[in-house]
Amino acid sequence: MAQHNDLGKKGEQLAVEFLIKKGYEIVERNYTYKKAEVDIIAQLKNTLAIIEVKTRSTSNFGNPQDFVKPKQIQNLVKAVDEYINSNNLEVEVRFDIIAIINKEGHFSIEHLEDAFYHF
């Protein structure tokens, strides 16, 4: 596996552990619908948090959250709409980004709630 794939998998696992510590229940990981992949679907009380994880080895080229593009957001919204409808869920939905940067072997984690779209 390529090194950037390893970093991405490590970032997703760190994000899951981070969310669990904050009291979230992990509902799904790597949910796919058509062209979209939702990294993490987590629930906290009556809120379904749709989590996009962005992991970078450095912030020299910008913050990880800056790499979420409008087309990706559109695809995520469609995927989540399908997920909610197919599971007959009655929940509030929030789109979050967890930005992770590897700084000399230490990972900094920033959780941006309600980052780009709100139902």
Contacts in CASP RR format, 6 or more apart in sequence:
PFRMAT RR
TARGET T0000
AUTHOR 0000-0000-0000
METHOD contacts of the structure
MODEL  1
MAQHNDLGKKGEQLAVEFLIKKGYEIVERNYTYKKAEVDIIAQLKNTLAI
IEVKTRSTSNFGNPQDFVKPKQIQNLVKAVDEYINSNNLEVEVRFDIIAI
INKEGHFSIEHLEDAFYHF
1 9 0 8 1.000
7 55 0 8 1.000
7 56 0 8 1.000
7 57 0 8 1.000
7 102 0 8 1.000
8 53 0 8 1.000
8 55 0 8 1.000
10 55 0 8 1.000
10 107 0 8 1.000
11 53 0 8 1.000
11 55 0 8 1.000
11 100 0 8 1.000
11 107 0 8 1.000
12 29 0 8 1.000
12 30 0 8 1.000
12 39 0 8 1.000
12 40 0 8 1.000
12 53 0 8 1.000
12 55 0 8 1.000
14 55 0 8 1.000
14 100 0 8 1.000
14 107 0 8 1.000
14 109 0 8 1.000
15 39 0 8 1.000
15 40 0 8 1.000
15 51 0 8 1.000
15 53 0 8 1.000
15 98 0 8 1.000
15 100 0 8 1.000
15 109 0 8 1.000
16 26 0 8 1.000
16 29 0 8 1.000
16 40 0 8 1.000
18 98 0 8 1.000
18 109 0 8 1.000
18 111 0 8 1.000
19 26 0 8 1.000
19 40 0 8 1.000
19 42 0 8 1.000
19 49 0 8 1.000
19 51 0 8 1.000
19 98 0 8 1.000
20 26 0 8 1.000
22 44 0 8 1.000
22 111 0 8 1.000
23 44 0 8 1.000
24 42 0 8 1.000
24 43 0 8 1.000
24 44 0 8 1.000
24 49 0 8 1.000
25 42 0 8 1.000
25 43 0 8 1.000
25 44 0 8 1.000
26 40 0 8 1.000
26 41 0 8 1.000
26 42 0 8 1.000
27 41 0 8 1.000
27 42 0 8 1.000
27 43 0 8 1.000
27 48 0 8 1.000
28 38 0 8 1.000
28 40 0 8 1.000
28 41 0 8 1.000
28 83 0 8 1.000
29 39 0 8 1.000
29 40 0 8 1.000
29 41 0 8 1.000
30 37 0 8 1.000
30 38 0 8 1.000
30 39 0 8 1.000
31 37 0 8 1.000
31 38 0 8 1.000
31 41 0 8 1.000
31 79 0 8 1.000
31 83 0 8 1.000
32 38 0 8 1.000
32 79 0 8 1.000
33 78 0 8 1.000
33 79 0 8 1.000
33 82 0 8 1.000
33 83 0 8 1.000
34 75 0 8 1.000
34 78 0 8 1.000
34 79 0 8 1.000
35 75 0 8 1.000
36 72 0 8 1.000
36 75 0 8 1.000
36 76 0 8 1.000
36 78 0 8 1.000
36 79 0 8 1.000
37 79 0 8 1.000
38 50 0 8 1.000
38 51 0 8 1.000
38 52 0 8 1.000
38 76 0 8 1.000
38 79 0 8 1.000
38 80 0 8 1.000
38 83 0 8 1.000
39 51 0 8 1.000
39 52 0 8 1.000
39 53 0 8 1.000
40 49 0 8 1.000
40 50 0 8 1.000
40 51 0 8 1.000
40 53 0 8 1.000
40 98 0 8 1.000
41 48 0 8 1.000
41 49 0 8 1.000
41 50 0 8 1.000
41 51 0 8 1.000
41 80 0 8 1.000
41 83 0 8 1.000
42 48 0 8 1.000
42 49 0 8 1.000
42 51 0 8 1.000
43 49 0 8 1.000
43 91 0 8 1.000
46 91 0 8 1.000
46 92 0 8 1.000
47 91 0 8 1.000
47 92 0 8 1.000
47 93 0 8 1.000
47 94 0 8 1.000
48 84 0 8 1.000
48 89 0 8 1.000
48 91 0 8 1.000
48 92 0 8 1.000
48 93 0 8 1.000
48 94 0 8 1.000
49 94 0 8 1.000
49 95 0 8 1.000
49 96 0 8 1.000
49 113 0 8 1.000
50 76 0 8 1.000
50 80 0 8 1.000
50 93 0 8 1.000
50 94 0 8 1.000
50 95 0 8 1.000
50 96 0 8 1.000
51 96 0 8 1.000
51 97 0 8 1.000
51 98 0 8 1.000
52 68 0 8 1.000
52 72 0 8 1.000
52 76 0 8 1.000
52 95 0 8 1.000
52 96 0 8 1.000
52 97 0 8 1.000
52 98 0 8 1.000
52 115 0 8 1.000
53 97 0 8 1.000
53 98 0 8 1.000
53 100 0 8 1.000
54 64 0 8 1.000
54 65 0 8 1.000
54 67 0 8 1.000
54 68 0 8 1.000
54 97 0 8 1.000
54 98 0 8 1.000
54 99 0 8 1.000
54 100 0 8 1.000
55 64 0 8 1.000
55 100 0 8 1.000
55 101 0 8 1.000
55 102 0 8 1.000
56 62 0 8 1.000
56 64 0 8 1.000
56 67 0 8 1.000
56 99 0 8 1.000
56 100 0 8 1.000
56 101 0 8 1.000
56 102 0 8 1.000
57 101 0 8 1.000
57 102 0 8 1.000
58 101 0 8 1.000
58 102 0 8 1.000
59 101 0 8 1.000
63 99 0 8 1.000
64 97 0 8 1.000
64 99 0 8 1.000
64 100 0 8 1.000
64 101 0 8 1.000
65 97 0 8 1.000
65 99 0 8 1.000
65 110 0 8 1.000
65 112 0 8 1.000
65 115 0 8 1.000
68 97 0 8 1.000
68 115 0 8 1.000
68 116 0 8 1.000
73 95 0 8 1.000
73 116 0 8 1.000
73 117 0 8 1.000
76 95 0 8 1.000
76 117 0 8 1.000
77 95 0 8 1.000
77 117 0 8 1.000
80 93 0 8 1.000
80 95 0 8 1.000
83 89 0 8 1.000
84 91 0 8 1.000
84 93 0 8 1.000
92 119 0 8 1.000
93 118 0 8 1.000
93 119 0 8 1.000
94 113 0 8 1.000
94 114 0 8 1.000
94 118 0 8 1.000
95 114 0 8 1.000
95 115 0 8 1.000
95 116 0 8 1.000
95 117 0 8 1.000
95 118 0 8 1.000
96 111 0 8 1.000
96 112 0 8 1.000
96 113 0 8 1.000
96 114 0 8 1.000
96 115 0 8 1.000
97 111 0 8 1.000
97 112 0 8 1.000
97 115 0 8 1.000
97 116 0 8 1.000
98 109 0 8 1.000
98 110 0 8 1.000
98 111 0 8 1.000
98 112 0 8 1.000
99 109 0 8 1.000
99 110 0 8 1.000
99 112 0 8 1.000
100 107 0 8 1.000
100 108 0 8 1.000
100 109 0 8 1.000
100 110 0 8 1.000
101 107 0 8 1.000
101 108 0 8 1.000
END
